[in-house]
C-alpha cells in the first residue's frame, strides 16, 4: 500500500510541473494537497512500512523463510507431477541446485550471525531437512539421484569426484552435503569454544541416523556411523591440542544414544559394529590418558556408554552372541598393548574406575541371573593375577568395591549431561554374591599361575 501511495503522489507531482494546452491544472490547490495531505500521509505510512522491512530482514524471519521453502521443495519431489517431470535431466539439475542453494544460504547465515540462538536454529533447520529427505527418499524417483554437473561443481563435492558413482548408487548425495556442512561447522565451533553448538551438530547427525534406522536405509546408516567416527576424530585432535575434553564428552554421549536407538529398533547388526568403533576410540583415548591424565575421565565415559548398551541388550533379550561380543569390547577398554609388568602394576591399581563400571555391570548380570557374563567379567579381572599377585589384586578389588558402596546416584557438581553419577550402581546388594564368585574363581587360579615375587 505504501509503495502504491508513493507512486501515485509521484505522478501527481510530475503533473504539477507541466501545463496541458496552456491551462492551469490547479497548481495552487495541488500544492496544498501535496504539502497538507500527501506529505503527512507519507510519513504516517512510512512507519509500518519500515517495521515491515525490518521484520523481513530479521535473521529469524530469513532462516524461517529459507527453511520453509527448502522443506516445501523436498516434499514437492514426491508429488505425482514432479515425479513425471524428474525424468528430464534439466529439471533434475534445477531441483538439485535449489536444494543445495538453500543449504548454502543457511551455511552462509551461520558465518554472518553472532548470536547462539539463531545459529542453533540454522543447525536444526539443516538437520530437519536431511531427516525429511531421508523419510521421503523411497518415494523420490531414482532419476533424481543422478548427480548433475551443477551438483558436482558444488564446493562440498570437490574432493569426492572419485566417489560419485557410489554416492549415486547409495542415494546419499543430499545427506553427504548436509553432513559436510555440519562437520565444517563442528570444527569451527570447537575452535571457538562453542560447546553447545558443537554438540548440537552431533545431535543432528544422530537424529538423521535415527531417521535412517526407522527407514531401514542401510547406506545412510553406514554413512551416519562414518560421520560420527569422523566427529570423534575431530574431537580427539582438538582435545589434545586445547587440553579440553568437554566436546568429546558430549560427542560420546550422542554416539551412545545412536547405538541405543539402533538397539531399540531391532537393528542389532549396527549395534556391534558401532560399539566396536566406540571401543577403538576409547582405547585410543586410554593410551592418550597415560600421557594426558585429563583424558582419563573420557575412558570412563566410553565404558559407561557401553555398559548402558549392554544393560539395554540384556533387558531386550538381544542375541547372546552379540551381547558377548559387545561385553568383550568393553573389557578391552583398559587394555594397552605391549605394556610392561611394572607399568601394569601401576595402572591396574591407580586407574581402577573402568573396573568400577565393569563390576557394576557384573552386579546387574547377577541380578538378571546371567551368571555367565558376570563370571566373564571376573575372568577379565583375574587376567592381572599372574602380574600382580593375590595381595595387589585384592587391594585393587577392595578399592573398586569400596567405591561402589560409597557411590551416590548423583554428583555434587553439574555437567552438560546433568549430575548423574556414572559410577553408581543400584545393584550393590549383589556385592556379596560377586565376592563369592570372585573367591571361587581365584581358588581355581591358585597354583595355576606363577605369582610375581
C-alpha positions as semicolon CSV with decimal commas, in nm:
position;residue;x (nm);y (nm);z (nm)
1;X;0,000;0,000;0,000
2;X;0,279;0,239;0,091
3;X;0,457;0,177;-0,238
4;X;0,137;0,240;-0,438
5;X;0,069;0,559;-0,245
6;X;0,420;0,692;-0,309
7;X;0,385;0,607;-0,679
8;X;0,056;0,799;-0,706
9;X;0,196;1,105;-0,531
10;X;0,500;1,093;-0,761
11;X;0,276;1,100;-1,067
12;X;0,079;1,385;-0,914
13;X;0,392;1,590;-0,850
14;X;0,518;1,528;-1,202
15;X;0,191;1,662;-1,343
16;X;0,241;1,980;-1,143
17;X;0,547;2,053;-1,350
18;X;0,352;2,084;-1,672
19;X;0,060;2,271;-1,817
20;X;-0,160;2,096;-2,067
21;X;-0,287;2,312;-2,352
22;X;-0,183;2,629;-2,170
23;X;-0,436;2,563;-1,894
24;X;-0,352;2,584;-1,526
25;X;-0,412;2,241;-1,374
26;X;-0,489;2,381;-1,033
27;X;-0,129;2,427;-0,934
28;X;-0,214;2,609;-0,611
29;X;-0,467;2,355;-0,488
30;X;-0,236;2,069;-0,587
31;X;0,044;2,220;-0,382
32;X;-0,188;2,234;-0,085
33;X;-0,281;1,868;-0,138
34;X;0,084;1,768;-0,167
35;X;0,203;1,950;0,143
36;X;-0,107;1,927;0,357
37;X;-0,226;1,574;0,281
38;X;0,024;1,364;0,085
39;X;0,330;1,455;0,292
40;X;0,178;1,377;0,635
41;X;0,023;1,057;0,499
42;X;0,359;0,953;0,356
43;X;0,519;0,998;0,695
44;X;0,247;0,801;0,870
45;X;0,251;0,517;0,620
46;X;0,631;0,501;0,622
47;X;0,640;0,389;0,986
48;X;0,464;0,050;0,941
49;X;0,647;0,001;0,612
50;X;0,983;0,046;0,785
51;X;0,885;-0,205;1,051
52;X;0,769;-0,443;0,779
53;X;1,107;-0,421;0,604
54;X;1,293;-0,465;0,933
55;X;1,088;-0,775;1,007
56;X;1,163;-0,920;0,664
57;X;1,537;-0,874;0,720
58;X;1,544;-1,016;1,073
59;X;1,766;-1,328;1,091
60;X;1,483;-1,534;1,241
61;X;1,250;-1,448;0,954
62;X;1,516;-1,513;0,691
63;X;1,601;-1,850;0,846
64;X;1,233;-1,944;0,867
65;X;1,165;-1,842;0,508
66;X;1,467;-2,024;0,361
67;X;1,392;-2,333;0,570
68;X;1,022;-2,337;0,483
69;X;1,095;-2,305;0,110
70;X;1,354;-2,582;0,133
71;X;1,118;-2,820;0,315
72;X;0,846;-2,742;0,060
73;X;1,081;-2,825;-0,228
74;X;1,175;-3,156;-0,067
75;X;0,808;-3,250;-0,023
76;X;0,735;-3,145;-0,381
77;X;0,977;-3,412;-0,507
78;X;0,718;-3,679;-0,419
79;X;0,428;-3,504;-0,596
80;X;0,300;-3,703;-0,899
81;X;0,353;-3,409;-1,136
82;X;0,709;-3,354;-1,015
83;X;0,783;-3,726;-1,029
84;X;0,700;-3,724;-1,401
85;X;0,896;-3,403;-1,453
86;X;1,208;-3,551;-1,290
87;X;1,254;-3,770;-1,596
88;X;1,410;-3,462;-1,751
89;X;1,781;-3,415;-1,665
90;X;1,735;-3,037;-1,690
91;X;1,466;-3,035;-1,421
92;X;1,669;-3,272;-1,204
93;X;1,966;-3,037;-1,225
94;X;1,748;-2,738;-1,137
95;X;1,591;-2,909;-0,834
96;X;1,930;-3,023;-0,706
97;X;2,059;-2,671;-0,750
98;X;1,769;-2,527;-0,548
99;X;1,817;-2,776;-0,264
100;X;2,190;-2,709;-0,248
101;X;2,136;-2,333;-0,265
102;X;1,909;-2,349;0,040
103;X;2,171;-2,538;0,242
104;X;2,442;-2,299;0,125
105;X;2,230;-1,999;0,225
106;X;2,181;-2,142;0,572
107;X;2,551;-2,214;0,598
108;X;2,636;-1,858;0,491
109;X;2,399;-1,723;0,757
110;X;2,591;-1,921;1,020
111;X;2,904;-1,725;0,933
112;X;2,715;-1,395;0,933
113;X;2,536;-1,428;1,268
114;X;2,698;-1,378;1,606
115;X;2,427;-1,495;1,849
116;X;2,393;-1,857;1,954
117;X;2,016;-1,893;1,931
118;X;1,979;-1,816;1,558
119;X;2,285;-2,030;1,488
120;X;2,116;-2,314;1,674
121;X;1,802;-2,268;1,465
122;X;2,007;-2,291;1,146
123;X;2,176;-2,613;1,258
124;X;1,838;-2,763;1,347
125;X;1,699;-2,646;1,010
126;X;1,978;-2,829;0,825
127;X;1,914;-3,139;1,032
128;X;1,536;-3,120;0,977
129;X;1,583;-3,100;0,601
130;X;1,806;-3,408;0,599
131;X;1,563;-3,602;0,819
132;X;1,269;-3,516;0,593
133;X;1,471;-3,614;0,286
134;X;1,557;-3,948;0,448
135;X;1,190;-4,014;0,522
136;X;1,071;-3,927;0,172
137;X;1,362;-4,082;-0,018
138;X;1,178;-4,409;-0,102
139;X;0,908;-4,204;-0,281
140;X;1,150;-3,991;-0,485
141;X;1,225;-4,116;-0,841
142;X;1,562;-4,278;-0,890
143;X;1,649;-4,034;-1,168
144;X;1,675;-3,756;-0,911
145;X;1,979;-3,919;-0,751
146;X;2,192;-3,891;-1,065
147;X;2,431;-3,614;-0,966
148;X;2,409;-3,324;-1,212
149;X;2,703;-3,120;-1,334
150;X;2,594;-2,831;-1,115
151;X;2,593;-3,052;-0,806
152;X;2,932;-3,197;-0,899
153;X;3,070;-2,843;-0,908
154;X;2,943;-2,770;-0,558
155;X;3,233;-2,688;-0,327
156;X;3,134;-2,961;-0,081
157;X;3,179;-3,226;-0,351
158;X;3,510;-3,113;-0,496
159;X;3,703;-3,379;-0,303
160;X;3,452;-3,657;-0,375
161;X;3,486;-3,688;-0,750
162;X;3,605;-4,049;-0,732
163;X;3,304;-4,144;-0,517
164;X;3,022;-4,004;-0,730
165;X;2,917;-4,346;-0,858
166;X;2,896;-4,483;-0,503
167;X;2,702;-4,178;-0,386
168;X;2,456;-4,214;-0,673
169;X;2,406;-4,582;-0,602
170;X;2,350;-4,522;-0,229
171;X;2,129;-4,218;-0,298
172;X;2,303;-4,013;-0,029
173;X;2,421;-3,703;-0,217
174;X;2,192;-3,467;-0,022
175;X;2,288;-3,614;0,315
176;X;2,655;-3,604;0,216
177;X;2,614;-3,233;0,151
178;X;2,441;-3,171;0,484
179;X;2,688;-3,381;0,684
180;X;2,980;-3,195;0,530
181;X;2,831;-2,861;0,626
182;X;2,768;-2,981;0,981
183;X;3,120;-3,125;1,001
184;X;3,276;-2,797;0,891
185;X;3,071;-2,602;1,142
186;X;3,155;-2,855;1,414
187;X;3,526;-2,785;1,368
188;X;3,467;-2,409;1,375
189;X;3,264;-2,434;1,694
190;X;3,538;-2,647;1,851
191;X;3,795;-2,378;1,782
192;X;3,568;-2,104;1,918
193;X;3,477;-2,295;2,232
194;X;3,105;-2,304;2,143
195;X;3,030;-2,629;2,326
196;X;2,652;-2,612;2,295
197;X;2,660;-2,552;1,920
198;X;2,924;-2,817;1,853
199;X;2,713;-3,069;2,047
200;X;2,405;-2,963;1,851
201;X;2,586;-3,055;1,528
202;X;2,644;-3,407;1,663
203;X;2,281;-3,425;1,778
204;X;2,161;-3,353;1,424
205;X;2,383;-3,626;1,281
206;X;2,243;-3,873;1,536
207;X;1,884;-3,772;1,458
208;X;1,943;-3,822;1,085
209;X;2,086;-4,163;1,171
210;X;1,775;-4,245;1,374
211;X;1,559;-4,150;1,075
212;X;1,772;-4,380;0,859
213;X;1,726;-4,661;1,112
214;X;1,349;-4,617;1,103
215;X;1,351;-4,632;0,723
216;X;1,600;-4,921;0,730
217;X;1,820;-4,721;0,493
218;X;2,144;-4,920;0,519
219;X;2,367;-4,683;0,314
220;X;2,252;-4,386;0,520
221;X;2,305;-4,570;0,850
222;X;2,656;-4,662;0,736
223;X;2,718;-4,300;0,639
224;X;2,596;-4,184;0,981
225;X;2,834;-4,419;1,163
226;X;3,121;-4,296;0,947
227;X;3,029;-3,934;1,020
228;X;3,008;-3,997;1,396
229;X;3,352;-4,160;1,384
230;X;3,483;-3,856;1,197
231;X;3,341;-3,617;1,457
232;X;3,505;-3,820;1,734
233;X;3,835;-3,793;1,547
234;X;3,791;-3,415;1,521
235;X;3,716;-3,404;1,893
236;X;4,023;-3,609;1,988
237;X;4,256;-3,390;1,783
238;X;4,107;-3,071;1,924
239;X;4,107;-3,210;2,279
240;X;4,476;-3,298;2,263
241;X;4,564;-2,959;2,122
242;X;4,346;-2,750;2,352
243;X;4,351;-2,982;2,657
244;X;3,970;-2,974;2,653
245;X;3,754;-3,287;2,688
246;X;3,408;-3,131;2,703
247;X;3,331;-3,169;2,331
248;X;3,440;-3,533;2,332
249;X;3,236;-3,596;2,645
250;X;2,921;-3,475;2,469
251;X;3,001;-3,650;2,140
252;X;3,050;-3,986;2,313
253;X;2,714;-3,939;2,484
254;X;2,544;-3,884;2,147
255;X;2,720;-4,187;1,997
256;X;2,577;-4,396;2,280
257;X;2,228;-4,261;2,206
258;X;2,262;-4,364;1,843
259;X;2,364;-4,718;1,944
260;X;2,071;-4,744;2,184
261;X;1,837;-4,619;1,911
262;X;1,961;-4,893;1,679
263;X;1,905;-5,147;1,955
264;X;1,554;-5,023;2,034
265;X;1,459;-5,054;1,666
266;X;1,596;-5,407;1,642
267;X;1,887;-5,314;1,414
268;X;2,129;-5,540;1,601
269;X;2,371;-5,559;1,310
270;X;2,467;-5,196;1,364
271;X;2,499;-5,222;1,743
272;X;2,805;-5,448;1,746
273;X;2,973;-5,253;1,467
274;X;2,915;-4,914;1,629
275;X;3,032;-5,048;1,967
276;X;3,347;-5,177;1,801
277;X;3,420;-4,829;1,666
278;X;3,342;-4,671;2,004
279;X;3,577;-4,916;2,175
280;X;3,852;-4,835;1,922
281;X;3,832;-4,465;2,004
282;X;3,800;-4,545;2,375
283;X;4,121;-4,749;2,365
284;X;4,295;-4,467;2,182
285;X;4,174;-4,219;2,441
286;X;4,308;-4,455;2,710
287;X;4,654;-4,452;2,552
288;X;4,637;-4,073;2,535
289;X;4,533;-4,060;2,901
290;X;4,859;-4,227;3,006
291;X;5,035;-3,909;2,887
292;X;4,750;-3,659;2,938
293;X;4,570;-3,752;3,263
294;X;4,286;-3,515;3,183
295;X;4,159;-3,772;2,931
296;X;4,112;-4,045;3,193
297;X;3,752;-3,950;3,260
298;X;3,665;-3,995;2,891
299;X;3,765;-4,362;2,909
300;X;3,515;-4,398;3,192
301;X;3,252;-4,224;2,981
302;X;3,306;-4,470;2,694
303;X;3,285;-4,761;2,939
304;X;2,965;-4,615;3,089
305;X;2,805;-4,585;2,746
306;X;2,895;-4,945;2,662
307;X;2,765;-5,058;2,999
308;X;2,436;-4,883;2,923
309;X;2,417;-5,055;2,584
310;X;2,486;-5,394;2,743
311;X;2,218;-5,338;3,007
312;X;1,970;-5,246;2,733
313;X;2,069;-5,552;2,532
314;X;2,017;-5,783;2,830
315;X;1,682;-5,621;2,907
316;X;1,571;-5,655;2,545
317;X;1,686;-6,021;2,524
318;X;1,927;-5,946;2,242
319;X;2,112;-6,246;2,093
320;X;2,360;-6,380;2,348
321;X;2,645;-6,398;2,097
322;X;2,612;-6,027;2,021
323;X;2,596;-5,948;2,392
324;X;2,913;-6,149;2,445
325;X;3,092;-5,966;2,163
326;X;3,000;-5,623;2,300
327;X;3,098;-5,729;2,653
328;X;3,439;-5,840;2,527
329;X;3,480;-5,498;2,365
330;X;3,404;-5,322;2,693
331;X;3,651;-5,542;2,882
332;X;3,925;-5,443;2,635
333;X;3,889;-5,072;2,706
334;X;4,157;-5,059;2,975
335;X;4,399;-5,293;2,798
336;X;4,705;-5,131;2,645
337;X;4,913;-5,348;2,408
338;X;5,280;-5,413;2,486
339;X;5,263;-5,274;2,837
340;X;5,539;-5,390;3,069
341;X;5,485;-5,555;3,405
342;X;5,588;-5,259;3,617
343;X;5,359;-5,019;3,429
344;X;5,073;-5,269;3,453
345;X;5,109;-5,287;3,831
346;X;5,077;-4,910;3,849
347;X;4,784;-4,864;3,616
348;X;4,584;-5,162;3,744
349;X;4,568;-5,017;4,095
350;X;4,567;-4,643;4,037
351;X;4,344;-4,647;3,732
352;X;4,053;-4,854;3,858
353;X;3,747;-4,652;3,757
354;X;3,682;-4,857;3,444
355;X;3,686;-5,157;3,676
356;X;3,417;-4,988;3,884
357;X;3,194;-4,975;3,577
358;X;3,275;-5,332;3,480
359;X;3,200;-5,463;3,830
360;X;2,875;-5,263;3,841
361;X;2,778;-5,437;3,516
362;X;2,861;-5,774;3,674
363;X;2,624;-5,688;3,961
364;X;2,349;-5,621;3,707
365;X;2,414;-5,957;3,539
366;X;2,393;-6,133;3,878
367;X;2,060;-5,964;3,942
368;X;1,933;-6,073;3,599
369;X;2,054;-6,429;3,654
370;X;2,310;-6,404;3,371
371;X;2,591;-6,551;3,579
372;X;2,791;-6,649;3,270
373;X;2,853;-6,285;3,179
374;X;2,929;-6,194;3,541
375;X;3,193;-6,470;3,551
376;X;3,336;-6,341;3,223
377;X;3,398;-6,005;3,391
378;X;3,560;-6,180;3,689
379;X;3,785;-6,373;3,449
380;X;3,895;-6,044;3,295
381;X;3,982;-5,908;3,640
382;X;4,180;-6,222;3,717
383;X;4,384;-6,178;3,398
384;X;4,604;-5,946;3,611
385;X;4,671;-6,219;3,867
386;X;4,995;-6,352;3,706
387;X;5,140;-5,999;3,708
388;X;5,005;-5,854;4,032
389;X;4,976;-6,145;4,265
390;X;4,693;-6,201;4,513
391;X;4,777;-5,918;4,752
392;X;4,779;-5,639;4,494
393;X;4,481;-5,786;4,308
394;X;4,274;-5,792;4,627
395;X;4,376;-5,436;4,706
396;X;4,255;-5,321;4,367
397;X;3,927;-5,511;4,403
398;X;3,868;-5,380;4,755
399;X;3,914;-5,027;4,623
400;X;3,662;-5,092;4,347
401;X;3,402;-5,244;4,580
402;X;3,451;-4,963;4,830
403;X;3,386;-4,705;4,558
404;X;3,065;-4,880;4,455
405;X;2,943;-4,898;4,815
406;X;3,000;-4,525;4,867
407;X;2,871;-4,402;4,530
408;X;2,552;-4,196;4,524
409;X;2,315;-4,162;4,225
410;X;2,423;-3,803;4,161
411;X;2,742;-3,599;4,155
412;X;2,785;-3,296;4,378
413;X;2,858;-3,090;4,065
414;X;2,669;-3,034;3,740
415;X;2,788;-3,123;3,388
416;X;2,647;-3,083;3,036
417;X;2,462;-3,409;3,095
418;X;2,329;-3,320;3,438
419;X;2,470;-3,453;3,765
420;X;2,413;-3,826;3,713
421;X;2,693;-4,031;3,867
422;X;2,815;-4,279;3,605
423;X;2,990;-4,485;3,875
424;X;2,672;-4,550;4,071
425;X;2,515;-4,897;4,073
426;X;2,164;-4,969;4,206
427;X;2,259;-5,337;4,246
428;X;2,511;-5,318;4,532
429;X;2,312;-5,577;4,729
430;X;2,476;-5,833;4,498
431;X;2,829;-5,737;4,602
432;X;2,843;-6,030;4,843
433;X;2,747;-6,269;4,564
434;X;3,007;-6,110;4,339
435;X;3,271;-6,153;4,607
436;X;3,183;-6,524;4,642
437;X;3,210;-6,575;4,266
438;X;3,544;-6,394;4,266
439;X;3,682;-6,607;4,550
440;X;3,571;-6,924;4,376
441;X;3,742;-6,822;4,053
442;X;4,054;-6,713;4,243
443;X;4,082;-7,052;4,416
444;X;4,087;-7,218;4,077
445;X;4,373;-6,994;3,968
446;X;4,592;-7,052;4,273
447;X;4,862;-7,293;4,175
448;X;4,794;-7,245;3,803
449;X;4,968;-6,906;3,774
450;X;5,310;-6,805;3,895
451;X;5,273;-6,513;4,135
452;X;5,533;-6,238;4,084
453;X;5,791;-6,201;4,352
